[in-house]
Amino acid sequence: MLLSYSGITNLPLTGGALNALFVNRLIPENFNTLNRFRTFQSPFLIKRATPLPSSPTLTRLTPGEGVQGAVVQATLVGQNLDPGIRSLYVGSGVTVVSVTRVAPSIFSIVFRVAPNAAAVMRDLNVVLNSGRALTLRRAFTVVAKPTAVESTWRLYR
């Protein structure tokens, strides 16, 4: 059984809130014990380690679509992309015109979508300058160019 307290209690050896753990020893030794452990630590006793750097990740690409035959300016957002981008690939029919760093982990990208590019959802594959490869799944969709609609209505006489 674990009893959890908040605030100061009257149990000995406490420096604030504590938790008490009761271990059932009825079967082997025929008595119960009370183990106490503190949940509070002084900030002077805690050693602060240097945090490990997080892995680079890709978060989102906006807008995530482009019409066949269009030029699309998109923003790629990630985390810990400090090395920068060496190459970027979306698939056949989509050409990367330029990649410009806007902030440490934000890039402005210009895509040119070919008029005959397959209208499907695609993954965004990025290789950082450090050589690490990242993939943002289902990040960009090529949308079929709408066909011209001939009007069928006429003015009434």
PyMOL commands that set and color helices and strands:
alter all, ss='L'
color gray80, all
select strands_A, chain A and resi 2-4+18-23+33-38+57-62+65-67+71-79+85-89+94-103+106-113+121-128+133-143
alter strands_A, ss='S'
color yellow, strands_A
deselect
rebuild
show_as cartoon
